[in-house]
Amino acid sequence: MTPVFIKNKDRSYRSIRSFIKKYLPFLEDFINYRIDTNKSLLDELTMKNHVVICGYGRIGSYIGRSLMMADIPYVAIDYNLFIVEKAKKKGANIIYGDPTDIDILDYAQVDEASIIILAVPERSAQESIVFNARKLNRDIFVISRVHRQSDQVRMKDIGANLVVQPEFEASLSIIKKIYLWHKLDKEDIVNKIRRLKIEHGIS
Amino acid sequence: MTPVFIKNKDRSYRSIRSFIKKYLPFLEDFINYRIDTNKSLLDELTMKNHVVICGYGRIGSYIGRSLMMADIPYVAIDYNLFIVEKAKKKGANIIYGDPTDIDILDYAQVDEASIIILAVPERSAQESIVFNARKLNRDIFVISRVHRQSDQVRMKDIGANLVVQPEFEASLSIIKKIYLWHKLDKEDIVNKIRRLKIEHGIS
């Protein structure tokens, strides 16, 4: 069997690839991206004190853009090839892969990074990332974006250093404006915002 | 027909109510709340320069809490009876009704209010509220919470004075922290944040 396979290796390769293309489009994307177009991707990255952004949706991409603006080194990871390709065209430093995978985190040099941002939507994925990132770098500062207050407690429990809930941040932004319009003095505003954060459980 | 109806008005009333209870539970809740338990609700409210909060979900309730804390007068409106009852128990100043309804806005004294906050999820509902609120008070300051960037443009087009997108606010909160850690000076941070807001289309 083996000699036959070797003799026809090109044909066999083509039929395997066409099978994958037809039935496993995800794997085909991966092969195209990681093997066909970018053979040495795993040896390229050398960074230090950088920010690792897991998930490049709205929050991830806003943060990536702001880091580019300030020349702060970062690398983003996303498992959606469409998002990765689009972001690359805009100049983002992004790799295609699953951020819950410790090898991908290792490749993003989490051991040398200072901050990791969890901007993937699922809490279970965030939990895996914290677990794997801490294996590679005990002291990395973990920022987690959560949707619910219960997720916030959970993420703090498993070691996130900062937890951000978008709706709460939006409220604070509106509240600060209303306080200013009502001419509350600055110290009073700072104190009230602190009290709200404590009530919300993030301070 | 009419005399028969009048003669049996109690029985008719009971059957109508039992029909409503069975087939239109929403209307039943409304009748219970507005007619049975609180006959004079519409005459009670007298406010000036207050904040009207439409929708008392996460954002609405965070804002309500912060206004209570600063003794800034406000009235919230929500069409979910469960939310209204729960909020009332916590001391919120909230009424049950549909904030897209001009009569409810009128009852909340939008004509005397200084700010109206649109924290209902649907864009179409937000559009109706802006339209009706402006009929009652041309100069009211309208703050809209949106989900997508396209909604942001639309809400600005139809006259919202301030548009807040939670994911963008959460990103700004994270970005400010990273900038501070990287020891960017204050002026530089303010300028970069301003540039990000302009890019995002909210400044």
Chai-1 contact restraints between the chains, C-beta under 6 A:
chainA,res_idxA,chainB,res_idxB,connection_type,confidence,min_distance_angstrom,max_distance_angstrom,comment,restraint_id
A,R58,B,E167,contact,1.0,0.0,6.0,A-B,restraint_1
A,I59,B,E167,contact,1.0,0.0,6.0,A-B,restraint_2
A,I59,B,A170,contact,1.0,0.0,6.0,A-B,restraint_3
A,I59,B,S171,contact,1.0,0.0,6.0,A-B,restraint_4
A,Y62,B,S171,contact,1.0,0.0,6.0,A-B,restraint_5
A,I63,B,S171,contact,1.0,0.0,6.0,A-B,restraint_6
A,I63,B,I174,contact,1.0,0.0,6.0,A-B,restraint_7
A,S66,B,I175,contact,1.0,0.0,6.0,A-B,restraint_8
A,S66,B,L196,contact,1.0,0.0,6.0,A-B,restraint_9
A,M69,B,K192,contact,1.0,0.0,6.0,A-B,restraint_10
A,I72,B,H182,contact,1.0,0.0,6.0,A-B,restraint_11
A,I143,B,I174,contact,1.0,0.0,6.0,A-B,restraint_12
A,V164,B,A170,contact,1.0,0.0,6.0,A-B,restraint_13
A,V164,B,S173,contact,1.0,0.0,6.0,A-B,restraint_14
A,V164,B,I174,contact,1.0,0.0,6.0,A-B,restraint_15
A,P166,B,P166,contact,1.0,0.0,6.0,A-B,restraint_16
A,P166,B,E167,contact,1.0,0.0,6.0,A-B,restraint_17
A,P166,B,A170,contact,1.0,0.0,6.0,A-B,restraint_18
A,E167,B,R58,contact,1.0,0.0,6.0,A-B,restraint_19
A,E167,B,I59,contact,1.0,0.0,6.0,A-B,restraint_20
A,E167,B,P166,contact,1.0,0.0,6.0,A-B,restraint_21
A,E169,B,E169,contact,1.0,0.0,6.0,A-B,restraint_22
A,E169,B,A170,contact,1.0,0.0,6.0,A-B,restraint_23
A,E169,B,S173,contact,1.0,0.0,6.0,A-B,restraint_24
A,A170,B,I59,contact,1.0,0.0,6.0,A-B,restraint_25
A,A170,B,V164,contact,1.0,0.0,6.0,A-B,restraint_26
A,A170,B,P166,contact,1.0,0.0,6.0,A-B,restraint_27
A,A170,B,E169,contact,1.0,0.0,6.0,A-B,restraint_28
A,S171,B,I59,contact,1.0,0.0,6.0,A-B,restraint_29
A,S171,B,Y62,contact,1.0,0.0,6.0,A-B,restraint_30
A,S171,B,I63,contact,1.0,0.0,6.0,A-B,restraint_31
A,S173,B,V164,contact,1.0,0.0,6.0,A-B,restraint_32
A,S173,B,E169,contact,1.0,0.0,6.0,A-B,restraint_33
A,I174,B,I63,contact,1.0,0.0,6.0,A-B,restraint_34
A,I174,B,I143,contact,1.0,0.0,6.0,A-B,restraint_35
A,I174,B,V164,contact,1.0,0.0,6.0,A-B,restraint_36
A,I175,B,S66,contact,1.0,0.0,6.0,A-B,restraint_37
A,H182,B,I72,contact,1.0,0.0,6.0,A-B,restraint_38
A,K192,B,M69,contact,1.0,0.0,6.0,A-B,restraint_39
A,L196,B,S66,contact,1.0,0.0,6.0,A-B,restraint_40
